[in-house]
Structures are given as C-alpha cells and as structure tokens.
Amino acid sequence: MDNQKIIEFFDEMSSVWDRNMVIDPENIGIIFDQAEVKEGKDVLDVACGTGVLFPFYEERHVASLTGIDISPKMCEIVRTKGDHLVFTGDAATFEYPQKYDVILIYNAFPHIADPEGFIAHMSAFLKEGGVFSIAHGMSREMLIKHHERVDSEVAAILPEMEELAAMMGRYLDVFAKTDNEKMFQICGRKK
C-alpha cells in the first residue's frame, strides 16, 4: 500500500465522512465493552478519522482520549469538535507520549500496510494489562465486499480471524474474537 495515496483518499473523503458514516450505538457498546473502554481509562483511538467515536468515549468518562489519523483533513475536522489531543501521522511509526489502557482501531485495519508490524508497534504503547482491539462495524465478509471498489494501494483484505489472532498472539494474549453479521472484533491484552 502507498501511504500518500491513503492520505489523499481520506483527505478527499473527509468532507462527507460524518454524513456517510453509519454508526450502530449497540454495536459500539459491544465493541467498547469487549475492549474494556470504561471510566478512568486512558484511550488511544487509532485512525480516529473525524472523531466519530469520541462522543461514545466521553459517555464512558474515560480519563484521557488521544486520537491519531494519517489524514490532515480528517484531523482538522476532529479538532473542531472539542478539546482533544489529536496527532496527524502514521500510527504505525508514531512515537506516542504516553502508554494507554486501551488502544482501539475501528473501521481502519485494512488500511494498514504491515499488519504484524503495526500490532507490534501498538503493543509497545499499552500499559501492563492494557487492551488492543481491532474492530469493524460489519462482518469480515461484508468488509471485503465494501472494499472491492477501493484501490489496492489504499486498502488490503482484512486477514481471517485465526491469522489475525496468530499475529496478535505473538505480542498479546488474545481474549475476545467476534465475527458475525453485525461486527468483527479481536482483542488482546498486554502480557
């Protein structure tokens, strides 16, 4: 994949992102429960886009919320929505200023060029016992169909659950795996 093409793709989509985003609050609740997003937690939202999940984190009274996105235009929009710490950059190589209780990437994992390298990098920024979660608001099968019209330099096929669990298991203890008609999620805890 090509990071510059990914940036261009999401910069172009930024102005319609919120309008086109379909969010199922029940699904988000399940995803957050499995990822242990709750009061007092320090959370990193990777590929935060325009901050569509930020109100859900706030409802759970997280201690701190940090976002990162590769798209400068997405970051510009999320910064207009409140006083949040948001970094513009490549999450796979960024050096974060702290460690987190929860790191969540939602609806964005197919846009990561090196999935295992990304998991290794993210796990280094988890507190002991912290949770890293990869989640999508649709099944893997639906996600593959959704990305059929997207350039392969912008999105890859989401690995199968067991392949992803094996990758994640090299760095974290995998404790939750869900792939049904409503969602896809895998969670690992820092060893």
C-alpha positions in Angstrom: 0.0 0.0 0.0 1.0 3.6 -0.5 0.7 6.0 2.4 0.5 9.0 0.2 -2.5 7.5 -1.7 -4.1 6.6 1.6 -3.7 10.2 2.8 -5.2 11.6 -0.5 -8.1 9.1 -0.3 -9.1 10.1 3.2 -8.4 13.8 2.7 -10.8 13.6 -0.2 -13.4 11.7 1.9 -13.1 14.0 4.9 -15.8 16.5 3.9 -18.5 13.7 3.6 -17.2 11.3 6.2 -19.6 12.2 9.1 -22.6 12.3 6.8 -21.8 8.9 5.3 -20.7 7.1 8.5 -23.2 4.6 9.7 -22.8 4.1 13.5 -24.8 1.5 15.4 -24.7 2.5 19.1 -25.5 -1.0 20.2 -22.5 -2.4 18.2 -20.2 0.4 19.6 -21.4 -0.6 23.1 -20.4 -4.2 22.5 -17.1 -3.3 20.9 -16.3 -0.9 23.8 -17.3 -3.5 26.4 -15.1 -6.1 24.9 -12.2 -3.6 24.6 -12.8 -2.6 28.2 -13.4 1.1 27.4 -14.7 2.5 30.7 -14.4 5.2 33.2 -10.9 6.2 34.2 -9.1 4.6 31.3 -6.5 6.3 29.1 -7.6 5.6 25.5 -5.8 5.9 22.1 -8.2 5.9 19.1 -6.0 4.9 16.1 -7.2 6.1 12.7 -9.7 8.3 14.5 -10.9 10.0 11.3 -13.2 12.9 12.2 -13.7 11.6 15.7 -17.0 9.7 15.2 -16.3 7.6 18.2 -15.3 10.4 20.5 -18.8 11.1 21.9 -19.0 7.4 22.8 -15.7 7.5 24.7 -16.9 10.7 26.5 -20.1 8.9 27.6 -18.0 6.4 29.3 -16.0 9.1 31.1 -12.5 7.9 30.0 -9.7 9.6 31.9 -8.0 10.7 28.7 -8.6 10.4 25.0 -6.0 10.7 22.3 -6.6 10.3 18.6 -4.2 9.8 15.6 -5.0 9.8 11.9 -2.9 9.9 8.8 -5.2 12.3 7.1 -4.5 16.0 7.9 -8.0 17.0 6.7 -9.7 14.4 9.0 -7.6 15.7 11.9 -8.7 19.3 11.1 -12.3 18.2 11.4 -11.9 16.3 14.7 -10.1 19.3 16.2 -13.2 21.5 15.6 -15.3 19.1 17.7 -13.7 19.7 21.1 -10.6 20.0 23.0 -9.0 16.6 22.2 -5.3 15.7 21.8 -5.1 14.6 18.1 -2.0 13.8 16.3 -1.6 13.8 12.5 0.7 11.0 11.4 1.3 7.4 10.6 0.1 5.4 13.6 2.4 2.5 12.7 5.6 4.6 13.3 4.4 7.4 15.6 6.1 7.7 19.0 3.3 8.3 21.4 3.9 10.5 24.5 2.3 8.0 27.0 1.1 4.5 27.4 -2.6 3.6 27.2 -5.1 1.3 28.9 -7.0 0.8 25.6 -5.8 1.2 22.0 -8.7 0.8 19.5 -8.6 0.9 15.8 -12.1 1.0 14.4 -13.1 0.5 10.7 -9.5 1.1 9.5 -7.3 -2.0 9.9 -7.3 -2.9 6.1 -5.6 0.5 5.5 -2.5 -0.7 7.5 0.3 -1.7 5.2 2.2 -4.0 7.6 -0.4 -5.6 10.0 2.0 -7.5 12.2 4.5 -4.6 12.4 1.5 -2.4 13.4 0.4 -4.8 16.1 3.9 -5.0 17.5 4.3 -1.2 17.5 0.9 -0.6 19.1 1.5 -3.2 21.8 4.6 -1.3 22.9 2.3 1.6 23.9 0.0 -0.4 26.1 0.2 -0.3 29.9 0.6 -3.7 31.6 -2.8 -5.4 31.3 -3.9 -2.9 28.6 -6.1 -3.9 25.7 -5.5 -3.6 22.0 -8.6 -4.0 19.8 -9.2 -4.2 16.1 -12.8 -3.7 15.3 -15.2 -3.1 12.4 -18.9 -2.3 12.4 -19.6 -5.1 9.9 -18.5 -8.7 9.3 -15.3 -9.6 7.6 -17.2 -10.8 4.6 -19.2 -7.5 4.3 -15.9 -5.6 4.7 -14.3 -7.4 1.9 -17.3 -6.6 -0.4 -17.2 -3.0 0.8 -13.5 -2.6 -0.2 -14.0 -4.3 -3.6 -14.2 -0.8 -5.2 -11.2 0.6 -3.3 -7.8 0.7 -4.9 -5.4 -2.0 -3.5 -2.9 0.8 -2.8 -5.4 2.2 -0.3 -6.9 -1.0 1.3 -5.9 -4.6 1.7 -8.1 -7.6 2.6 -8.7 -8.0 6.3 -6.9 -11.2 7.4 -9.0 -14.1 8.5 -9.7 -14.2 12.3 -7.3 -17.0 13.0 -4.5 -15.5 11.0 -5.0 -12.2 12.8 -5.2 -14.0 16.2 -1.9 -15.7 15.4 -0.3 -12.3 14.6 -1.7 -10.7 17.7 -0.8 -13.7 19.9 2.9 -13.1 19.3 2.6 -9.8 21.3 -0.6 -10.0 23.3 -2.9 -12.6 25.0 -5.9 -12.8 22.7 -9.1 -13.0 24.8 -12.0 -12.0 22.5 -12.9 -12.8 18.9 -16.1 -11.9 17.3 -17.1 -12.2 13.6 -20.8 -12.1 13.0 -23.2 -10.4 10.7 -23.0 -7.1 12.7 -19.3 -6.8 13.6 -15.8 -8.0 13.6 -13.5 -7.6 16.6 -10.4 -9.1 18.1 -8.9 -8.0 21.5 -5.6 -8.8 23.1 -4.2 -8.0 26.5 -0.6 -6.8 27.2 1.3 -9.8 28.7 
